């Protein structure tokens, strides 16, 4: 959260911070979501923000506003995931439809497009199950239990 606050305070996007620090945008996103960065990553960020390394290592408790912002961010991420799934599904339908059309025109005696539809269909179903959390084996509740188990205390 400290990195996000510093970035927003300077009016930088995640892309800009990534360019300034030499890190990937994905790394910046992970850090802002709470993943613990490595020492070299912290050094790079401290240099960009022109602050002491220890300031980045401090973890401040979340205020009510930050919790609300965090929940909003999670909701935005979920909407993006759903959008990604629907985009994947539409692409699947269009491409498989075209493959069946080509298949029926060129080789009407053998329907080979069914194998592509089957294989890719498994991927689409898997994507949907993940996005809509049909089977939430490794969801937030599981993560919380694992962290509690490793820390030996309740969160």
C-alpha positions, 0 to 999 in steps of 0.5 A: 500500500505504501508504494501505491500511495507514493505513486498516486501522490506523484500522479504517476500511472503504474506504467510510468512507475514501471518505466522509472524503476525498471520493473515490469507493470505486473510487478508493480501491480503485485506489490500494490496488491500486497505481495511482498517485494524482494530487496532489489525491487525495494531498492529500485522503488526507493531510488525512484521515490527518493526515500529511504529503503526502510520507509518502503518496508513499513506496513501501515494499518489500512484505514476505512477509506483504504479498505473501501478503496481496496474493495473497489479495486477488487470489484474492478478486477473482478469486472475485468476478469468477467469481461476477459471471459466474455471476450474469450467466449466470443472469440471462441464462438467466432473462430470455431464457427469459421472452422466448422464452415471451412471444414464443411466446405473442404472436407464434408465427410470428416468433421475435424473441427470438433477436435479444436472445438473440444480442446478449446472448449475445455479452456473456455469452461475452465476460464469461466469456472475460474472467473465465476468461482464455481468451485472456489477451492483456492479462493480468499478463504483458503488463502486466509486459512493458509496464512493463519496456519503458517503464522500460527494465529488468527487474522 
